[in-house]
């Protein structure tokens, strides 16, 4: 082989080597970006898990409050029914007493 041909081969290999170094550099940057992206994704997954847990806790609190309110409304309704019956009984007694008083006044 001639020196000229060897020089051409060496030049081609140098170019290929330069391209490989550039390619490896780009791959290293890409790898860094992927690591950063994975880190951000891990953080987002953690934040989503925390958000789900907070939401679950708030939902449990709201559910408990709704149950409590429902029980109180039922209790109030029952008391109101009792008071209505008492008022009805008192009204009947009052009318009976008025009738008795009128009867006594006539006698």
N, CA, C and O atoms as a Tinker XYZ file with bonds, in Angstrom:
   428  protein
     1  N      0.843000   -1.176000    0.000000    73     2
     2  CA     0.000000    0.000000    0.000000    64     1     3
     3  C      0.883000    1.231000    0.000000    63     2     4     5
     4  O      1.972000    1.280000    0.572000    81     3
     5  N      0.347000    2.197000   -0.667000    73     3     6
     6  CA     1.121000    3.428000   -0.791000    64     5     7
     7  C      0.850000    4.330000    0.399000    63     6     8     9
     8  O     -0.159000    4.203000    1.093000    81     7
     9  N      1.785000    5.243000    0.612000    73     7    10
    10  CA     1.638000    6.197000    1.716000    64     9    11
    11  C      0.410000    7.076000    1.527000    63    10    12    13
    12  O     -0.248000    7.453000    2.497000    81    11
    13  N      0.111000    7.393000    0.298000    73    11    14
    14  CA    -1.044000    8.246000    0.012000    64    13    15
    15  C     -2.334000    7.542000    0.435000    63    14    16    17
    16  O     -3.218000    8.148000    1.041000    81    15
    17  N     -2.421000    6.274000    0.109000    73    15    18
    18  CA    -3.619000    5.501000    0.460000    64    17    19
    19  C     -3.726000    5.357000    1.979000    63    18    20    21
    20  O     -4.816000    5.467000    2.539000    81    19
    21  N     -2.617000    5.115000    2.629000    73    19    22
    22  CA    -2.618000    5.007000    4.087000    64    21    23
    23  C     -3.048000    6.327000    4.727000    63    22    24    25
    24  O     -3.780000    6.324000    5.717000    81    23
    25  N     -2.610000    7.430000    4.184000    73    23    26
    26  CA    -2.994000    8.751000    4.699000    64    25    27
    27  C     -4.493000    8.972000    4.533000    63    26    28    29
    28  O     -5.146000    9.515000    5.424000    81    27
    29  N     -5.033000    8.554000    3.401000    73    27    30
    30  CA    -6.470000    8.702000    3.169000    64    29    31
    31  C     -7.258000    7.860000    4.170000    63    30    32    33
    32  O     -8.283000    8.300000    4.692000    81    31
    33  N     -6.775000    6.658000    4.431000    73    31    34
    34  CA    -7.450000    5.774000    5.388000    64    33    35
    35  C     -7.381000    6.392000    6.792000    63    34    36    37
    36  O     -8.367000    6.404000    7.528000    81    35
    37  N     -6.194000    6.904000    7.145000    73    35    38
    38  CA    -6.029000    7.536000    8.464000    64    37    39
    39  C     -6.939000    8.752000    8.577000    63    38    40    41
    40  O     -7.560000    8.958000    9.620000    81    39
    41  N     -7.032000    9.568000    7.517000    73    39    42
    42  CA    -7.920000   10.741000    7.537000    64    41    43
    43  C     -9.375000   10.312000    7.712000    63    42    44    45
    44  O    -10.117000   10.920000    8.484000    81    43
    45  N     -9.773000    9.281000    7.005000    73    43    46
    46  CA   -11.155000    8.780000    7.116000    64    45    47
    47  C    -11.412000    8.276000    8.540000    63    46    48    49
    48  O    -12.460000    8.545000    9.126000    81    47
    49  N    -10.433000    7.537000    9.085000    73    47    50
    50  CA   -10.593000    7.037000   10.449000    64    49    51
    51  C    -10.655000    8.191000   11.451000    63    50    52    53
    52  O    -11.418000    8.136000   12.416000    81    51
    53  N     -9.849000    9.239000   11.223000    73    51    54
    54  CA    -9.907000   10.415000   12.097000    64    53    55
    55  C    -11.283000   11.075000   12.033000    63    54    56    57
    56  O    -11.829000   11.475000   13.062000    81    55
    57  N    -11.849000   11.189000   10.817000    73    55    58
    58  CA   -13.195000   11.765000   10.673000    64    57    59
    59  C    -14.221000   10.907000   11.405000    63    58    60    61
    60  O    -15.086000   11.411000   12.122000    81    59
    61  N    -14.098000    9.589000   11.204000    73    59    62
    62  CA   -15.035000    8.676000   11.877000    64    61    63
    63  C    -14.877000    8.806000   13.382000    63    62    64    65
    64  O    -15.869000    8.832000   14.111000    81    63
    65  N    -13.650000    8.888000   13.850000    73    63    66
    66  CA   -13.383000    9.050000   15.280000    64    65    67
    67  C    -14.000000   10.357000   15.792000    63    66    68    69
    68  O    -14.589000   10.387000   16.873000    81    67
    69  N    -13.862000   11.436000   15.010000    73    67    70
    70  CA   -14.462000   12.721000   15.377000    64    69    71
    71  C    -15.977000   12.618000   15.447000    63    70    72    73
    72  O    -16.602000   13.151000   16.364000    81    71
    73  N    -16.566000   11.929000   14.471000    73    71    74
    74  CA   -18.024000   11.747000   14.482000    64    73    75
    75  C    -18.452000   10.919000   15.700000    63    74    76    77
    76  O    -19.471000   11.206000   16.327000    81    75
    77  N    -17.673000    9.905000   16.020000    73    75    78
    78  CA   -18.009000    9.064000   17.168000    64    77    79
    79  C    -17.926000    9.862000   18.476000    63    78    80    81
    80  O    -18.773000    9.716000   19.357000    81    79
    81  N    -16.906000   10.695000   18.585000    73    79    82
    82  CA   -16.772000   11.530000   19.789000    64    81    83
    83  C    -17.970000   12.483000   19.898000    63    82    84    85
    84  O    -18.535000   12.654000   20.978000    81    83
    85  N    -18.350000   13.098000   18.779000    73    83    86
    86  CA   -19.508000   13.991000   18.758000    64    85    87
    87  C    -20.778000   13.211000   19.108000    63    86    88    89
    88  O    -21.612000   13.681000   19.883000    81    87
    89  N    -20.914000   12.029000   18.536000    73    87    90
    90  CA   -22.082000   11.189000   18.808000    64    89    91
    91  C    -22.127000   10.803000   20.295000    63    90    92    93
    92  O    -23.185000   10.869000   20.922000    81    91
    93  N    -20.992000   10.407000   20.850000    73    91    94
    94  CA   -20.940000   10.049000   22.268000    64    93    95
    95  C    -21.278000   11.250000   23.147000    63    94    96    97
    96  O    -21.949000   11.102000   24.169000    81    95
    97  N    -20.824000   12.419000   22.763000    73    95    98
    98  CA   -21.135000   13.634000   23.509000    64    97    99
    99  C    -22.645000   13.891000   23.499000    63    98   100   101
   100  O    -23.246000   14.210000   24.525000    81    99
   101  N    -23.236000   13.744000   22.319000    73    99   102
   102  CA   -24.691000   13.937000   22.213000    64   101   103
   103  C    -25.431000   12.882000   23.031000    63   102   104   105
   104  O    -26.443000   13.184000   23.662000    81   103
   105  N    -24.934000   11.658000   23.022000    73   103   106
   106  CA   -25.565000   10.592000   23.805000    64   105   107
   107  C    -25.448000   10.888000   25.299000    63   106   108   109
   108  O    -26.384000   10.634000   26.057000    81   107
   109  N    -24.303000   11.421000   25.725000    73   107   110
   110  CA   -24.128000   11.785000   27.126000    64   109   111
   111  C    -25.117000   12.876000   27.535000    63   110   112   113
   112  O    -25.710000   12.810000   28.612000    81   111
   113  N    -25.295000   13.892000   26.662000    73   111   114
   114  CA   -26.268000   14.959000   26.956000    64   113   115
   115  C    -27.678000   14.388000   27.008000    63   114   116   117
   116  O    -28.473000   14.740000   27.879000    81   115
   117  N    -27.975000   13.503000   26.065000    73   115   118
   118  CA   -29.292000   12.875000   26.031000    64   117   119
   119  C    -29.511000   12.049000   27.297000    63   118   120   121
   120  O    -30.597000   12.068000   27.876000    81   119
   121  N    -28.495000   11.336000   27.716000    73   119   122
   122  CA   -28.585000   10.548000   28.942000    64   121   123
   123  C    -28.829000   11.466000   30.143000    63   122   124   125
   124  O    -29.631000   11.142000   31.019000    81   123
   125  N    -28.142000   12.605000   30.185000    73   123   126
   126  CA   -28.366000   13.584000   31.260000    64   125   127
   127  C    -29.794000   14.096000   31.247000    63   126   128   129
   128  O    -30.420000   14.247000   32.297000    81   127
   129  N    -30.302000   14.362000   30.062000    73   127   130
   130  CA   -31.695000   14.818000   29.946000    64   129   131
   131  C    -32.655000   13.744000   30.434000    63   130   132   133
   132  O    -33.634000   14.049000   31.115000    81   131
   133  N    -32.385000   12.505000   30.097000    73   131   134
   134  CA   -33.252000   11.404000   30.522000    64   133   135
   135  C    -33.229000   11.249000   32.048000    63   134   136   137
   136  O    -34.264000   11.018000   32.674000    81   135
   137  N    -32.040000   11.378000   32.630000    73   135   138
   138  CA   -31.933000   11.287000   34.087000    64   137   139
   139  C    -32.747000   12.411000   34.730000    63   138   140   141
   140  O    -33.471000   12.179000   35.699000    81   139
   141  N    -32.629000   13.620000   34.197000    73   139   142
   142  CA   -33.391000   14.768000   34.708000    64   141   143
   143  C    -34.894000   14.517000   34.539000    63   142   144   145
   144  O    -35.680000   14.787000   35.447000    81   143
   145  N    -35.280000   14.006000   33.385000    73   143   146
   146  CA   -36.689000   13.718000   33.109000    64   145   147
   147  C    -37.205000   12.651000   34.080000    63   146   148   149
   148  O    -38.302000   12.792000   34.619000    81   147
   149  N    -36.438000   11.600000   34.306000    73   147   150
   150  CA   -36.853000   10.552000   35.237000    64   149   151
   151  C    -36.991000   11.107000   36.648000    63   150   152   153
   152  O    -37.909000   10.739000   37.381000    81   151
   153  N    -36.082000   11.989000   37.022000    73   151   154
   154  CA   -36.157000   12.616000   38.337000    64   153   155
   155  C    -37.437000   13.441000   38.470000    63   154   156   157
   156  O    -38.120000   13.385000   39.492000    81   155
   157  N    -37.749000   14.201000   37.431000    73   155   158
   158  CA   -38.980000   15.006000   37.450000    64   157   159
   159  C    -40.210000   14.108000   37.496000    63   158   160   161
   160  O    -41.174000   14.411000   38.199000    81   159
   161  N    -40.181000   13.010000   36.755000    73   159   162
   162  CA   -41.311000   12.083000   36.766000    64   161   163
   163  C    -41.483000   11.456000   38.147000    63   162   164   165
   164  O    -42.606000   11.312000   38.631000    81   163
   165  N    -40.364000   11.080000   38.784000    73   163   166
   166  CA   -40.445000   10.527000   40.138000    64   165   167
   167  C    -41.063000   11.543000   41.092000    63   166   168   169
   168  O    -41.900000   11.195000   41.925000    81   167
   169  N    -40.645000   12.798000   40.963000    73   167   170
   170  CA   -41.189000   13.854000   41.820000    64   169   171
   171  C    -42.686000   14.026000   41.565000    63   170   172   173
   172  O    -43.468000   14.175000   42.504000    81   171
   173  N    -43.078000   14.004000   40.296000    73   171   174
   174  CA   -44.501000   14.156000   39.968000    64   173   175
   175  C    -45.308000   12.976000   40.497000    63   174   176   177
   176  O    -46.419000   13.160000   40.993000    81   175
   177  N    -44.764000   11.772000   40.396000    73   175   178
   178  CA   -45.462000   10.605000   40.928000    64   177   179
   179  C    -45.633000   10.731000   42.437000    63   178   180   181
   180  O    -46.689000   10.401000   42.975000    81   179
   181  N    -44.600000   11.206000   43.115000    73   179   182
   182  CA   -44.676000   11.396000   44.565000    64   181   183
   183  C    -45.733000   12.457000   44.905000    63   182   184   185
   184  O    -46.531000   12.274000   45.825000    81   183
   185  N    -45.730000   13.558000   44.159000    73   183   186
   186  CA   -46.716000   14.615000   44.402000    64   185   187
   187  C    -48.127000   14.106000   44.150000    63   186   188   189
   188  O    -49.049000   14.436000   44.896000    81   187
   189  N    -48.302000   13.302000   43.102000    73   187   190
   190  CA   -49.628000   12.746000   42.814000    64   189   191
   191  C    -50.070000   11.800000   43.928000    63   190   192   193
   192  O    -51.239000   11.803000   44.316000    81   191
   193  N    -49.149000   10.995000   44.442000    73   191   194
   194  CA   -49.491000   10.089000   45.541000    64   193   195
   195  C    -49.906000   10.885000   46.775000    63   194   196   197
   196  O    -50.874000   10.533000   47.450000    81   195
   197  N    -49.171000   11.961000   47.069000    73   195   198
   198  CA   -49.523000   12.819000   48.206000    64   197   199
   199  C    -50.879000   13.483000   47.980000    63   198   200   201
   200  O    -51.691000   13.574000   48.900000    81   199
   201  N    -51.121000   13.947000   46.754000    73   199   202
   202  CA   -52.393000   14.588000   46.428000    64   201   203
   203  C    -53.542000   13.602000   46.597000    63   202   204   205
   204  O    -54.587000   13.948000   47.148000    81   203
   205  N    -53.345000   12.352000   46.115000    73   203   206
   206  CA   -54.386000   11.331000   46.271000    64   205   207
   207  C    -54.664000   11.064000   47.746000    63   206   208   209
   208  O    -55.821000   10.943000   48.150000    81   207
   209  N    -53.617000   10.974000   48.544000    73   207   210
   210  CA   -53.785000   10.706000   49.971000    64   209   211
   211  C    -54.510000   11.862000   50.656000    63   210   212   213
   212  O    -55.416000   11.634000   51.458000    81   211
   213  N    -54.122000   13.099000   50.348000    73   211   214
   214  CA   -54.802000   14.265000   50.924000    64   213   215
   215  C    -56.269000   14.293000   50.508000    63   214   216   217
   216  O    -57.146000   14.581000   51.322000    81   215
   217  N    -56.526000   13.996000   49.248000    73   215   218
   218  CA   -57.903000   13.989000   48.740000    64   217   219
   219  C    -58.711000   12.899000   49.434000    63   218   220   221
   220  O    -59.868000   13.111000   49.798000    81   219
   221  N    -58.091000   11.724000   49.617000    73   219   222
   222  CA   -58.767000   10.626000   50.304000    64   221   223
   223  C    -59.114000   11.027000   51.736000    63   222   224   225
   224  O    -60.216000   10.747000   52.208000    81   223
   225  N    -58.184000   11.677000   52.427000    73   223   226
   226  CA   -58.443000   12.123000   53.804000    64   225   227
   227  C    -59.571000   13.147000   53.839000    63   226   228   229
   228  O    -60.466000   13.064000   54.680000    81   227
   229  N    -59.527000   14.118000   52.918000    73   227   230
   230  CA   -60.574000   15.141000   52.879000    64   229   231
   231  C    -61.925000   14.511000   52.572000    63   230   232   233
   232  O    -62.940000   14.896000   53.152000    81   231
   233  N    -61.939000   13.545000   51.662000    73   231   234
   234  CA   -63.190000   12.875000   51.311000    64   233   235
   235  C    -63.742000   12.125000   52.522000    63   234   236   237
   236  O    -64.951000   12.126000   52.756000    81   235
   237  N    -62.866000   11.491000   53.284000    73   235   238
   238  CA   -63.316000   10.788000   54.484000    64   237   239
   239  C    -63.909000   11.771000   55.492000    63   238   240   241
   240  O    -64.937000   11.487000   56.107000    81   239
   241  N    -63.267000   12.917000   55.659000    73   239   242
   242  CA   -63.781000   13.934000   56.581000    64   241   243
   243  C    -65.146000   14.433000   56.113000    63   242   244   245
   244  O    -66.073000   14.564000   56.912000    81   243
   245  N    -65.261000   14.709000   54.824000    73   243   246
   246  CA   -66.536000   15.189000   54.275000    64   245   247
   247  C    -67.617000   14.126000   54.445000    63   246   248   249
   248  O    -68.750000   14.435000   54.816000    81   247
   249  N    -67.258000   12.867000   54.170000    73   247   250
   250  CA   -68.229000   11.776000   54.324000    64   249   251
   251  C    -68.704000   11.669000   55.765000    63   250   252   253
   252  O    -69.899000   11.516000   56.020000    81   251
   253  N    -67.771000   11.750000   56.709000    73   251   254
   254  CA   -68.141000   11.705000   58.120000    64   253   255
   255  C    -69.066000   12.868000   58.481000    63   254   256   257
   256  O    -70.030000   12.689000   59.225000    81   255
   257  N    -68.773000   14.057000   57.955000    73   255   258
   258  CA   -69.605000   15.222000   58.248000    64   257   259
   259  C    -71.000000   15.056000   57.659000    63   258   260   261
   260  O    -71.989000   15.431000   58.290000    81   259
   261  N    -71.087000   14.496000   56.455000    73   259   262
   262  CA   -72.395000   14.274000   55.831000    64   261   263
   263  C    -73.212000   13.283000   56.661000    63   262   264   265
   264  O    -74.405000   13.489000   56.882000    81   263
   265  N    -72.565000   12.206000   57.120000    73   263   266
   266  CA   -73.257000   11.229000   57.960000    64   265   267
   267  C    -73.722000   11.893000   59.252000    63   266   268   269
   268  O    -74.856000   11.693000   59.685000    81   267
   269  N    -72.839000   12.684000   59.865000    73   267   270
   270  CA   -73.184000   13.387000   61.101000    64   269   271
   271  C    -74.364000   14.329000   60.869000    63   270   272   273
   272  O    -75.307000   14.354000   61.660000    81   271
   273  N    -74.311000   15.095000   59.794000    73   271   274
   274  CA   -75.414000   16.019000   59.481000    64   273   275
   275  C    -76.717000   15.267000   59.262000    63   274   276   277
   276  O    -77.778000   15.697000   59.715000    81   275
   277  N    -76.629000   14.144000   58.567000    73   275   278
   278  CA   -77.826000   13.348000   58.312000    64   277   279
   279  C    -78.432000   12.841000   59.616000    63   278   280   281
   280  O    -79.648000   12.875000   59.801000    81   279
   281  N    -77.566000   12.369000   60.521000    73   279   282
   282  CA   -78.056000   11.890000   61.815000    64   281   283
   283  C    -78.701000   13.033000   62.604000    63   282   284   285
   284  O    -79.744000   12.843000   63.229000    81   283
   285  N    -78.091000   14.209000   62.577000    73   283   286
   286  CA   -78.645000   15.353000   63.301000    64   285   287
   287  C    -79.994000   15.769000   62.705000    63   286   288   289
   288  O    -80.928000   16.102000   63.433000    81   287
   289  N    -80.081000   15.743000   61.361000    73   287   290
   290  CA   -81.349000   16.104000   60.729000    64   289   291
   291  C    -82.443000   15.100000   61.087000    63   290   292   293
   292  O    -83.591000   15.482000   61.312000    81   291
   293  N    -82.088000   13.831000   61.139000    73   291   294
   294  CA   -83.061000   12.806000   61.531000    64   293   295
   295  C    -83.518000   13.040000   62.962000    63   294   296   297
   296  O    -84.710000   12.959000   63.259000    81   295
   297  N    -82.572000   13.331000   63.846000    73   295   298
   298  CA   -82.897000   13.602000   65.243000    64   297   299
   299  C    -83.792000   14.833000   65.365000    63   298   300   301
   300  O    -84.782000   14.821000   66.097000    81   299
   301  N    -83.435000   15.889000   64.645000    73   299   302
   302  CA   -84.255000   17.109000   64.675000    64   301   303
   303  C    -85.664000   16.842000   64.162000    63   302   304   305
   304  O    -86.640000   17.346000   64.718000    81   303
   305  N    -85.764000   16.064000   63.122000    73   303   306
   306  CA   -87.071000   15.735000   62.557000    64   305   307
   307  C    -87.910000   14.950000   63.561000    63   306   308   309
   308  O    -89.107000   15.199000   63.710000    81   307
   309  N    -87.276000   14.004000   64.245000    73   307   310
   310  CA   -88.000000   13.218000   65.252000    64   309   311
   311  C    -88.463000   14.111000   66.397000    63   310   312   313
   312  O    -89.592000   13.980000   66.870000    81   311
   313  N    -87.595000   15.020000   66.846000    73   311   314
   314  CA   -87.978000   15.946000   67.922000    64   313   315
   315  C    -89.108000   16.870000   67.467000    63   314   316   317
   316  O    -90.022000   17.170000   68.235000    81   315
   317  N    -89.036000   17.314000   66.219000    73   315   318
   318  CA   -90.084000   18.187000   65.689000    64   317   319
   319  C    -91.414000   17.444000   65.656000    63   318   320   321
   320  O    -92.457000   18.013000   65.978000    81   319
   321  N    -91.375000   16.172000   65.265000    73   319   322
   322  CA   -92.610000   15.367000   65.251000    64   321   323
   323  C    -93.189000   15.253000   66.666000    63   322   324   325
   324  O    -94.399000   15.378000   66.854000    81   323
   325  N    -92.312000   15.011000   67.674000    73   323   326
   326  CA   -92.774000   14.919000   69.061000    64   325   327
   327  C    -93.381000   16.235000   69.520000    63   326   328   329
   328  O    -94.426000   16.252000   70.171000    81   327
   329  N    -92.712000   17.352000   69.173000    73   327   330
   330  CA   -93.225000   18.665000   69.573000    64   329   331
   331  C    -94.560000   18.950000   68.900000    63   330   332   333
   332  O    -95.448000   19.543000   69.513000    81   331
   333  N    -94.713000   18.533000   67.641000    73   331   334
   334  CA   -95.998000   18.721000   66.961000    64   333   335
   335  C    -97.112000   17.955000   67.673000    63   334   336   337
   336  O    -98.222000   18.463000   67.831000    81   335
   337  N    -96.807000   16.727000   68.102000    73   335   338
   338  CA   -97.801000   15.932000   68.816000    64   337   339
   339  C    -98.146000   16.567000   70.160000    63   338   340   341
   340  O    -99.309000   16.599000   70.563000    81   339
   341  N    -97.121000   17.073000   70.848000    73   339   342
   342  CA   -97.347000   17.737000   72.140000    64   341   343
   343  C    -98.210000   18.979000   71.943000    63   342   344   345
   344  O    -99.156000   19.205000   72.697000    81   343
   345  N    -97.885000   19.786000   70.931000    73   343   346
   346  CA   -98.683000   20.995000   70.661000    64   345   347
   347  C   -100.128000   20.633000   70.315000    63   346   348   349
   348  O   -101.069000   21.312000   70.728000    81   347
   349  N   -100.284000   19.557000   69.556000    73   347   350
   350  CA  -101.636000   19.119000   69.192000    64   349   351
   351  C   -102.410000   18.706000   70.447000    63   350   352   353
   352  O   -103.577000   19.059000   70.616000    81   351
   353  N   -101.730000   17.943000   71.333000    73   351   354
   354  CA  -102.366000   17.515000   72.582000    64   353   355
   355  C   -102.715000   18.725000   73.444000    63   354   356   357
   356  O   -103.811000   18.798000   73.999000    81   355
   357  N   -101.779000   19.680000   73.557000    73   355   358
   358  CA  -102.035000   20.887000   74.347000    64   357   359
   359  C   -103.185000   21.706000   73.755000    63   358   360   361
   360  O   -104.008000   22.256000   74.486000    81   359
   361  N   -103.227000   21.776000   72.442000    73   359   362
   362  CA  -104.311000   22.528000   71.793000    64   361   363
   363  C   -105.657000   21.885000   72.097000    63   362   364   365
   364  O   -106.629000   22.581000   72.391000    81   363
   365  N   -105.716000   20.559000   72.025000    73   363   366
   366  CA  -106.977000   19.851000   72.322000    64   365   367
   367  C   -107.358000   20.088000   73.777000    63   366   368   369
   368  O   -108.517000   20.378000   74.071000    81   367
   369  N   -106.399000   19.970000   74.689000    73   367   370
   370  CA  -106.679000   20.204000   76.113000    64   369   371
   371  C   -107.148000   21.633000   76.348000    63   370   372   373
   372  O   -108.071000   21.873000   77.128000    81   371
   373  N   -106.506000   22.584000   75.666000    73   371   374
   374  CA  -106.896000   23.983000   75.829000    64   373   375
   375  C   -108.337000   24.182000   75.381000    63   374   376   377
   376  O   -109.114000   24.863000   76.050000    81   375
   377  N   -108.682000   23.595000   74.266000    73   375   378
   378  CA  -110.067000   23.720000   73.770000    64   377   379
   379  C   -111.026000   23.064000   74.754000    63   378   380   381
   380  O   -112.100000   23.599000   75.028000    81   379
   381  N   -110.641000   21.909000   75.286000    73   379   382
   382  CA  -111.496000   21.224000   76.273000    64   381   383
   383  C   -111.656000   22.079000   77.532000    63   382   384   385
   384  O   -112.752000   22.184000   78.082000    81   383
   385  N   -110.567000   22.682000   77.979000    73   383   386
   386  CA  -110.634000   23.532000   79.178000    64   385   387
   387  C   -111.510000   24.746000   78.929000    63   386   388   389
   388  O   -112.298000   25.134000   79.791000    81   387
   389  N   -111.377000   25.351000   77.750000    73   387   390
   390  CA  -112.224000   26.504000   77.431000    64   389   391
   391  C   -113.698000   26.101000   77.418000    63   390   392   393
   392  O   -114.567000   26.833000   77.892000    81   391
   393  N   -113.949000   24.934000   76.870000    73   391   394
   394  CA  -115.339000   24.446000   76.851000    64   393   395
   395  C   -115.834000   24.219000   78.269000    63   394   396   397
   396  O   -116.970000   24.564000   78.594000    81   395
   397  N   -114.975000   23.632000   79.131000    73   395   398
   398  CA  -115.356000   23.402000   80.528000    64   397   399
   399  C   -115.613000   24.722000   81.245000    63   398   400   401
   400  O   -116.570000   24.845000   82.010000    81   399
   401  N   -114.743000   25.721000   80.991000    73   399   402
   402  CA  -114.909000   27.033000   81.621000    64   401   403
   403  C   -116.224000   27.668000   81.169000    63   402   404   405
   404  O   -116.955000   28.216000   81.994000    81   403
   405  N   -116.534000   27.605000   79.890000    73   403   406
   406  CA  -117.792000   28.167000   79.385000    64   405   407
   407  C   -119.000000   27.461000   80.002000    63   406   408   409
   408  O   -120.010000   28.078000   80.343000    81   407
   409  N   -118.852000   26.143000   80.130000    73   407   410
   410  CA  -119.938000   25.363000   80.725000    64   409   411
   411  C   -120.149000   25.768000   82.197000    63   410   412   413
   412  O   -121.283000   25.884000   82.661000    81   411
   413  N   -119.052000   25.979000   82.910000    73   411   414
   414  CA  -119.150000   26.395000   84.308000    64   413   415
   415  C   -119.746000   27.787000   84.434000    63   414   416   417
   416  O   -120.511000   28.051000   85.362000    81   415
   417  N   -119.402000   28.695000   83.499000    73   415   418
   418  CA  -119.943000   30.054000   83.527000    64   417   419
   419  C   -121.425000   30.033000   83.253000    63   418   420   421
   420  O   -122.133000   30.876000   83.804000    81   419
   421  N   -121.939000   29.151000   82.457000    73   419   422
   422  CA  -123.359000   29.068000   82.144000    64   421   423
   423  C   -124.160000   28.469000   83.267000    63   422   424   425
   424  O   -125.347000   28.745000   83.435000    81   423
   425  N   -123.484000   27.643000   84.031000    73   423   426
   426  CA  -124.204000   26.949000   85.079000    64   425   427
   427  C   -124.466000   27.788000   86.304000    63   426   428
   428  O   -125.070000   27.308000   87.263000    81   427
